[in-house]
Amino acid sequence: MTTVGLALVKEVAMAAHAPRFLYLRWPFGHALGEPGNVAQQRTVLHDMLSMAGNAQRPGLVIHLPYRWRREVYPSVPDWNMPSQVVLAGTKEVA
């Protein structure tokens, strides 16, 4: 079973040898996003599910480019379509 972790401290996740994870520079306790910001939370969740389905190998680390409280997140139009952010991240490390 493919697993994907969500890390707020990149060095800790790398030291733990997480098989594949997404990294965000957000405040502790808010890994999925701001309280009440459903579009933001769904975007991060969509990215995680996309990574699970599109990661070619274990050991991938993708830094999500989102900025805390400075972005507008559209709703996820189709949960079956992969995240463009994750696809771009997998191409950068390939």
C-alpha positions, 0 to 999 in steps of 0.5 A: 500500500502506498503511503504519503506523509505530510511534513512541516519540518523537512529534516525530521521527515527525512531523518525518519525515512518517510517513503514519500512525503509532501512538505509545507512551511506552515505553522505547527498544528495546521498541516492541512491548512487554516481552520475553516479554510475548506478550499485550502484543506481540500487542495492539500488533501488532493495533493496527497492523494495525487502523490499516492497515485502518481509517485513512481518510486519511494523516497520522493519529497515534494515541497508544496509551493503554497504560502500561509494565508497568502493564497486563494484556493479554488475548489478541486474540480475533479478528484480523479485528475492528478494535482498539477503541483504534484505532477510538476514536483515529480518531474523535477525529481525524475 
